[in-house]
Amino acid sequence: MTDRLEADAEQRVVAAIAAAERDNRGEVRVHIERRGRGPGLQRARRWFFELGMHRTAADTGVLLYVAVGDRQAAVFAGGALHAEVEPARWQAVIDAVTAGYGAGRPADGLCDGLARIGEILREALPGDDVHGNELPDAVSRS
């Protein structure tokens, strides 16, 4: 399985990132690695900081991380969300992503996971994003 998405699939994922950020104060990114070299949550944490997600004005970043070759997915969220969201909610995001990859439809899994992140953000951080779009709506890779 590759860490690349077809152009139209990547556009769908980017649109899903934008949709997840609507009507809340969260900032969302997706990062995909071929191999993670360690536990998924540790890698997600590393990329959260590497991508500057900790620099959002209110620490409202959420990183959806996938290590394709290791068959791992994780979610790492900033401090504004850490205590607000039950771990089972993040696990449902991970389950959606891994189901999509397992079925050979990675973009579907990512979009489903992002929709779930959007639901979480609208509950935990409702309202207008007064700081604007602080991070690019994009899929990064390593």
Z-matrix of the N, CA and C atoms (Angstrom, degrees):
N
C 1 1.455
C 2 1.529 1 108.33
N 3 1.285 2 115.48 1 140.30
C 4 1.463 3 121.25 2 -174.94
C 5 1.530 4 112.20 3 -97.07
N 6 1.327 5 114.68 4 158.31
C 7 1.461 6 119.76 5 175.81
C 8 1.531 7 110.65 6 -88.03
N 9 1.310 8 117.80 7 0.87
C 10 1.465 9 122.89 8 -179.63
C 11 1.516 10 110.90 9 -96.62
N 12 1.314 11 114.88 10 145.07
C 13 1.460 12 121.61 11 172.97
C 14 1.521 13 107.28 12 -110.91
N 15 1.320 14 117.06 13 145.90
C 16 1.463 15 119.86 14 172.33
C 17 1.520 16 108.01 15 -58.85
N 18 1.328 17 117.54 16 155.02
C 19 1.473 18 121.78 17 -175.53
C 20 1.525 19 112.33 18 -55.89
N 21 1.325 20 117.37 19 -44.48
C 22 1.469 21 119.30 20 -179.24
C 23 1.526 22 111.49 21 -68.78
N 24 1.331 23 117.03 22 -33.94
C 25 1.466 24 120.61 23 177.94
C 26 1.532 25 109.83 24 -68.74
N 27 1.318 26 116.81 25 -40.35
C 28 1.463 27 119.49 26 178.62
C 29 1.526 28 110.46 27 -65.21
N 30 1.320 29 117.19 28 -37.99
C 31 1.470 30 120.01 29 176.59
C 32 1.524 31 110.95 30 -61.75
N 33 1.325 32 116.96 31 -38.98
C 34 1.474 33 120.65 32 176.44
C 35 1.526 34 110.76 33 -62.26
N 36 1.326 35 117.19 34 -41.88
C 37 1.462 36 121.39 35 -179.66
C 38 1.530 37 109.95 36 -65.89
N 39 1.320 38 117.45 37 -43.69
C 40 1.464 39 120.78 38 178.61
C 41 1.533 40 110.25 39 -62.07
N 42 1.323 41 117.21 40 -40.39
C 43 1.474 42 120.53 41 176.32
C 44 1.528 43 110.56 42 -63.91
N 45 1.337 44 116.85 43 -36.25
C 46 1.465 45 120.77 44 178.59
C 47 1.533 46 110.96 45 -68.86
N 48 1.333 47 117.49 46 -32.61
C 49 1.466 48 120.64 47 175.21
C 50 1.530 49 108.91 48 -63.06
N 51 1.334 50 116.20 49 -48.90
C 52 1.470 51 120.80 50 179.83
C 53 1.524 52 110.79 51 -59.87
N 54 1.322 53 117.10 52 -40.97
C 55 1.469 54 120.81 53 179.44
C 56 1.529 55 110.68 54 -65.68
N 57 1.331 56 117.28 55 -38.31
C 58 1.471 57 121.05 56 179.50
C 59 1.521 58 111.08 57 -64.39
N 60 1.318 59 117.19 58 -28.76
C 61 1.467 60 121.59 59 -178.32
C 62 1.533 61 113.03 60 -86.09
N 63 1.329 62 117.34 61 -7.89
C 64 1.465 63 120.19 62 -178.30
C 65 1.520 64 112.04 63 -72.48
N 66 1.340 65 115.74 64 140.68
C 67 1.470 66 123.42 65 175.07
C 68 1.528 67 113.70 66 62.80
N 69 1.323 68 116.14 67 30.33
C 70 1.458 69 120.99 68 174.66
C 71 1.522 70 108.82 69 -157.06
N 72 1.322 71 115.85 70 175.99
C 73 1.457 72 120.97 71 -176.90
C 74 1.518 73 113.15 72 -103.18
N 75 1.324 74 117.76 73 14.49
C 76 1.460 75 121.78 74 -177.94
C 77 1.522 76 113.38 75 -85.09
N 78 1.323 77 114.74 76 161.47
C 79 1.465 78 123.78 77 175.54
C 80 1.525 79 107.25 78 -127.59
N 81 1.331 80 116.94 79 128.69
C 82 1.460 81 121.83 80 -171.75
C 83 1.521 82 110.22 81 -122.72
N 84 1.322 83 115.73 82 140.17
C 85 1.465 84 122.72 83 172.83
C 86 1.517 85 108.18 84 -135.04
N 87 1.334 86 115.58 85 158.61
C 88 1.461 87 123.70 86 172.35
C 89 1.520 88 107.09 87 -122.65
N 90 1.340 89 116.14 88 131.34
C 91 1.462 90 120.87 89 176.15
C 92 1.522 91 108.45 90 -127.56
N 93 1.347 92 115.56 91 130.71
C 94 1.461 93 121.61 92 -178.72
C 95 1.524 94 108.94 93 -121.32
N 96 1.338 95 115.36 94 130.51
C 97 1.464 96 122.20 95 175.59
C 98 1.516 97 109.31 96 -118.49
N 99 1.330 98 115.26 97 151.85
C 100 1.467 99 118.46 98 172.34
C 101 1.519 100 109.96 99 -69.57
N 102 1.319 101 115.61 100 -51.76
C 103 1.476 102 122.88 101 178.91
C 104 1.515 103 108.14 102 -133.65
N 105 1.336 104 116.09 103 138.34
C 106 1.451 105 119.95 104 -174.11
C 107 1.504 106 117.05 105 -90.89
N 108 1.317 107 119.32 106 -21.83
C 109 1.463 108 121.80 107 -177.61
C 110 1.525 109 112.75 108 54.05
N 111 1.323 110 116.68 109 49.88
C 112 1.463 111 120.46 110 176.97
C 113 1.513 112 111.18 111 145.49
N 114 1.328 113 116.20 112 176.55
C 115 1.467 114 120.57 113 179.46
C 116 1.531 115 111.75 114 -59.78
N 117 1.325 116 115.80 115 141.60
C 118 1.455 117 122.17 116 -175.95
C 119 1.519 118 114.64 117 -54.91
N 120 1.317 119 117.16 118 -44.29
C 121 1.458 120 119.49 119 -177.86
C 122 1.533 121 111.06 120 -66.68
N 123 1.333 122 117.01 121 -37.75
C 124 1.469 123 119.46 122 176.12
C 125 1.520 124 111.00 123 -63.66
N 126 1.324 125 116.81 124 -41.75
C 127 1.465 126 121.08 125 178.89
C 128 1.534 127 110.20 126 -65.76
N 129 1.330 128 116.26 127 -41.50
C 130 1.463 129 119.87 128 178.62
C 131 1.524 130 109.93 129 -61.00
N 132 1.316 131 116.48 130 -43.49
C 133 1.468 132 120.52 131 178.26
C 134 1.521 133 110.40 132 -60.54
N 135 1.328 134 116.68 133 -45.31
C 136 1.465 135 120.60 134 179.56
C 137 1.524 136 110.38 135 -57.67
N 138 1.338 137 117.22 136 -48.52
C 139 1.466 138 120.52 137 -177.24
C 140 1.520 139 111.92 138 -70.93
N 141 1.317 140 117.75 139 -30.04
C 142 1.466 141 121.40 140 175.08
C 143 1.533 142 109.32 141 -55.25
N 144 1.330 143 115.86 142 -47.68
C 145 1.456 144 120.51 143 -179.59
C 146 1.527 145 111.72 144 -76.47
N 147 1.329 146 117.20 145 -39.41
C 148 1.465 147 121.44 146 178.94
C 149 1.537 148 111.40 147 -59.73
N 150 1.325 149 116.35 148 -37.16
C 151 1.470 150 121.34 149 -179.77
C 152 1.528 151 112.75 150 -84.48
N 153 1.319 152 117.61 151 2.29
C 154 1.461 153 121.69 152 177.41
C 155 1.515 154 114.47 153 73.61
N 156 1.314 155 117.09 154 21.08
C 157 1.463 156 120.26 155 -176.78
C 158 1.521 157 112.35 156 -70.27
N 159 1.313 158 117.42 157 -20.18
C 160 1.470 159 121.99 158 177.91
C 161 1.534 160 111.14 159 -74.27
N 162 1.314 161 116.83 160 -9.27
C 163 1.460 162 120.47 161 -177.72
C 164 1.527 163 113.66 162 -91.15
N 165 1.312 164 118.41 163 5.48
C 166 1.464 165 118.51 164 176.62
C 167 1.521 166 108.31 165 -64.56
N 168 1.308 167 116.26 166 149.82
C 169 1.469 168 121.85 167 -172.82
C 170 1.529 169 113.27 168 -54.94
N 171 1.326 170 116.97 169 -37.32
C 172 1.468 171 119.76 170 -176.11
C 173 1.529 172 112.54 171 -117.66
N 174 1.348 173 117.83 172 17.40
C 175 1.468 174 122.97 173 179.71
C 176 1.526 175 111.38 174 55.41
N 177 1.335 176 115.22 175 49.98
C 178 1.467 177 121.90 176 -174.97
C 179 1.524 178 112.88 177 -110.36
N 180 1.322 179 117.74 178 21.71
C 181 1.455 180 120.88 179 -178.99
C 182 1.516 181 112.93 180 -76.95
N 183 1.344 182 114.59 181 149.20
C 184 1.465 183 122.22 182 174.45
C 185 1.525 184 107.25 183 -136.29
N 186 1.320 185 116.56 184 122.95
C 187 1.456 186 121.44 185 177.57
C 188 1.517 187 109.70 186 -107.64
N 189 1.317 188 115.43 187 125.19
C 190 1.462 189 122.50 188 171.90
C 191 1.528 190 105.62 189 -98.18
N 192 1.321 191 116.36 190 114.44
C 193 1.464 192 123.55 191 -172.30
C 194 1.528 193 109.84 192 -113.49
N 195 1.336 194 115.75 193 138.36
C 196 1.464 195 121.47 194 176.50
C 197 1.520 196 108.82 195 -135.65
N 198 1.332 197 116.92 196 129.95
C 199 1.464 198 123.39 197 170.62
C 200 1.530 199 105.77 198 -110.42
N 201 1.321 200 115.93 199 99.48
C 202 1.463 201 121.87 200 -170.51
C 203 1.523 202 111.86 201 -61.13
N 204 1.331 203 117.51 202 -51.44
C 205 1.461 204 120.90 203 -176.91
C 206 1.513 205 113.93 204 -64.63
N 207 1.313 206 116.61 205 -27.04
C 208 1.464 207 121.42 206 -179.92
C 209 1.522 208 112.60 207 -93.89
N 210 1.327 209 116.03 208 -4.95
C 211 1.468 210 121.57 209 -178.12
C 212 1.525 211 111.29 210 55.38
N 213 1.333 212 114.66 211 48.91
C 214 1.463 213 121.28 212 179.87
C 215 1.513 214 110.01 213 -124.14
N 216 1.306 215 114.90 214 146.65
C 217 1.464 216 121.74 215 171.42
C 218 1.515 217 106.76 216 -140.66
N 219 1.324 218 115.51 217 151.16
C 220 1.464 219 120.85 218 179.63
C 221 1.517 220 108.74 219 -155.36
N 222 1.320 221 114.94 220 160.09
C 223 1.460 222 122.02 221 174.41
C 224 1.521 223 106.71 222 -124.75
N 225 1.332 224 115.13 223 130.42
C 226 1.461 225 120.19 224 174.67
C 227 1.518 226 107.30 225 -123.10
N 228 1.329 227 115.98 226 126.90
C 229 1.466 228 121.41 227 -176.52
C 230 1.520 229 110.75 228 -120.21
N 231 1.326 230 115.18 229 149.52
C 232 1.458 231 121.95 230 177.62
C 233 1.518 232 112.15 231 -66.66
N 234 1.314 233 114.86 232 170.62
C 235 1.456 234 122.59 233 -175.11
C 236 1.510 235 114.98 234 -58.71
N 237 1.322 236 118.59 235 -30.36
C 238 1.459 237 120.92 236 -179.82
C 239 1.526 238 111.73 237 -65.65
N 240 1.322 239 116.88 238 -19.25
C 241 1.471 240 120.68 239 -178.02
C 242 1.514 241 113.45 240 -109.16
N 243 1.300 242 116.89 241 -22.91
C 244 1.466 243 120.94 242 -171.21
C 245 1.527 244 112.85 243 -51.36
N 246 1.306 245 118.28 244 -51.05
C 247 1.467 246 121.37 245 -177.39
C 248 1.521 247 112.57 246 -82.73
N 249 1.319 248 117.77 247 -13.99
C 250 1.465 249 121.94 248 -175.33
C 251 1.521 250 113.89 249 -85.30
N 252 1.322 251 118.00 250 -21.04
C 253 1.466 252 121.20 251 -169.94
C 254 1.524 253 110.31 252 -118.76
N 255 1.313 254 115.10 253 128.53
C 256 1.463 255 121.48 254 176.83
C 257 1.534 256 109.98 255 -65.50
N 258 1.323 257 118.44 256 139.02
C 259 1.470 258 120.67 257 178.75
C 260 1.529 259 113.45 258 -54.71
N 261 1.315 260 118.02 259 -31.92
C 262 1.472 261 120.52 260 179.89
C 263 1.530 262 111.80 261 -62.42
N 264 1.328 263 116.92 262 -30.23
C 265 1.476 264 120.05 263 177.76
C 266 1.525 265 110.57 264 -66.70
N 267 1.333 266 116.73 265 -41.92
C 268 1.457 267 119.52 266 177.60
C 269 1.530 268 110.11 267 -68.11
N 270 1.331 269 116.93 268 -36.06
C 271 1.464 270 119.98 269 179.15
C 272 1.527 271 110.72 270 -62.99
N 273 1.329 272 117.99 271 -35.60
C 274 1.465 273 120.86 272 177.34
C 275 1.533 274 110.70 273 -63.37
N 276 1.320 275 117.01 274 -34.75
C 277 1.469 276 121.12 275 175.56
C 278 1.526 277 109.32 276 -64.03
N 279 1.322 278 116.02 277 -49.08
C 280 1.467 279 121.39 278 -179.72
C 281 1.523 280 110.60 279 -60.11
N 282 1.322 281 116.85 280 -42.87
C 283 1.468 282 120.70 281 179.90
C 284 1.528 283 111.28 282 -61.51
N 285 1.327 284 117.24 283 -39.65
C 286 1.471 285 121.14 284 178.78
C 287 1.528 286 110.71 285 -64.34
N 288 1.320 287 116.12 286 -42.59
C 289 1.466 288 120.36 287 -179.75
C 290 1.528 289 110.67 288 -65.65
N 291 1.324 290 116.87 289 -47.47
C 292 1.464 291 119.52 290 -178.02
C 293 1.533 292 111.18 291 -66.74
N 294 1.310 293 117.59 292 -33.15
C 295 1.469 294 119.91 293 176.67
C 296 1.525 295 110.42 294 -64.12
N 297 1.325 296 117.22 295 -41.89
C 298 1.461 297 120.43 296 178.30
C 299 1.517 298 112.02 297 -63.57
N 300 1.316 299 116.32 298 -46.07
C 301 1.467 300 119.68 299 177.96
C 302 1.521 301 110.61 300 -63.47
N 303 1.326 302 117.05 301 -42.27
C 304 1.457 303 121.25 302 -179.23
C 305 1.521 304 112.96 303 -62.92
N 306 1.323 305 116.53 304 -30.60
C 307 1.464 306 121.46 305 179.44
C 308 1.529 307 111.99 306 -88.25
N 309 1.330 308 117.26 307 2.27
C 310 1.452 309 120.37 308 -179.24
C 311 1.523 310 113.50 309 78.67
N 312 1.331 311 116.85 310 17.16
C 313 1.465 312 122.28 311 179.55
C 314 1.527 313 109.20 312 -126.38
N 315 1.344 314 117.04 313 69.22
C 316 1.463 315 119.77 314 -174.86
C 317 1.525 316 113.73 315 -59.54
N 318 1.317 317 118.26 316 -39.44
C 319 1.474 318 119.54 317 -179.18
C 320 1.520 319 110.92 318 -63.70
N 321 1.333 320 117.35 319 -37.98
C 322 1.466 321 120.24 320 177.42
C 323 1.528 322 110.48 321 -62.32
N 324 1.327 323 116.72 322 -43.93
C 325 1.462 324 120.36 323 179.17
C 326 1.518 325 112.15 324 -64.52
N 327 1.328 326 116.73 325 -42.37
C 328 1.460 327 120.40 326 178.11
C 329 1.528 328 110.77 327 -63.76
N 330 1.333 329 116.43 328 -44.22
C 331 1.472 330 119.49 329 -179.89
C 332 1.525 331 111.20 330 -64.45
N 333 1.322 332 117.48 331 -39.62
C 334 1.459 333 120.95 332 177.17
C 335 1.533 334 110.07 333 -63.86
N 336 1.322 335 116.58 334 -45.62
C 337 1.462 336 120.23 335 177.98
C 338 1.522 337 112.00 336 -61.24
N 339 1.323 338 116.53 337 -41.20
C 340 1.466 339 120.53 338 178.65
C 341 1.527 340 111.81 339 -66.19
N 342 1.322 341 117.35 340 -36.66
C 343 1.469 342 120.09 341 176.18
C 344 1.528 343 109.88 342 -62.18
N 345 1.310 344 116.76 343 -39.44
C 346 1.473 345 120.81 344 177.97
C 347 1.529 346 110.95 345 -67.23
N 348 1.327 347 116.60 346 -39.05
C 349 1.462 348 119.81 347 176.06
C 350 1.522 349 109.65 348 -61.45
N 351 1.326 350 117.11 349 -42.85
C 352 1.463 351 120.65 350 177.85
C 353 1.517 352 112.22 351 -58.02
N 354 1.336 353 116.94 352 -42.55
C 355 1.470 354 120.90 353 177.68
C 356 1.528 355 110.38 354 -60.82
N 357 1.322 356 115.93 355 -44.99
C 358 1.467 357 120.90 356 179.98
C 359 1.525 358 109.95 357 -61.08
N 360 1.320 359 116.79 358 -45.91
C 361 1.460 360 120.87 359 -178.14
C 362 1.532 361 111.95 360 -65.14
N 363 1.310 362 116.77 361 -38.86
C 364 1.473 363 119.19 362 179.11
C 365 1.527 364 111.85 363 -66.05
N 366 1.327 365 117.14 364 -28.74
C 367 1.467 366 120.94 365 176.26
C 368 1.529 367 111.46 366 -80.90
N 369 1.331 368 116.85 367 -43.75
C 370 1.470 369 120.88 368 -173.73
C 371 1.530 370 113.06 369 -84.16
N 372 1.327 371 117.23 370 -32.26
C 373 1.468 372 121.31 371 -175.62
C 374 1.533 373 110.83 372 -133.94
N 375 1.316 374 118.11 373 56.78
C 376 1.464 375 119.64 374 -176.40
C 377 1.523 376 112.07 375 -66.72
N 378 1.310 377 114.95 376 160.30
C 379 1.461 378 119.82 377 174.14
C 380 1.507 379 113.12 378 113.03
N 381 1.319 380 114.07 379 -177.67
C 382 1.460 381 121.48 380 -179.72
C 383 1.516 382 110.48 381 -77.92
N 384 1.298 383 115.45 382 144.20
C 385 1.456 384 121.58 383 177.31
C 386 1.525 385 108.47 384 -84.75
N 387 1.315 386 116.32 385 89.88
C 388 1.465 387 121.37 386 -175.58
C 389 1.534 388 112.38 387 -67.27
N 390 1.321 389 117.87 388 -17.23
C 391 1.468 390 121.36 389 -179.81
C 392 1.522 391 112.06 390 -91.76
N 393 1.334 392 117.92 391 -5.17
C 394 1.462 393 121.12 392 -179.30
C 395 1.514 394 111.77 393 75.76
N 396 1.307 395 115.90 394 -173.67
C 397 1.456 396 121.91 395 -178.68
C 398 1.534 397 108.11 396 -80.97
N 399 1.328 398 115.84 397 96.25
C 400 1.462 399 121.74 398 -173.64
C 401 1.523 400 114.46 399 -78.98
N 402 1.324 401 117.28 400 -21.33
C 403 1.455 402 121.71 401 -178.68
C 404 1.522 403 109.55 402 -126.45
N 405 1.321 404 117.38 403 149.36
C 406 1.468 405 118.94 404 179.55
C 407 1.528 406 111.48 405 -65.36
N 408 1.311 407 115.69 406 141.90
C 409 1.462 408 120.66 407 171.92
C 410 1.521 409 106.20 408 -83.53
N 411 1.331 410 115.60 409 95.11
C 412 1.447 411 120.03 410 -172.38
C 413 1.528 412 110.91 411 -155.88
N 414 1.326 413 114.64 412 160.84
C 415 1.453 414 122.02 413 171.96
C 416 1.525 415 106.26 414 -101.01
N 417 1.331 416 116.72 415 121.76
C 418 1.458 417 120.28 416 175.98
C 419 1.531 418 108.52 417 -102.82
N 420 1.322 419 115.71 418 159.77
C 421 1.466 420 120.78 419 -176.80
C 422 1.529 421 110.80 420 -140.30
N 423 1.310 422 113.28 421 154.90
C 424 1.471 423 118.84 422 172.13
C 425 1.524 424 108.71 423 -145.96
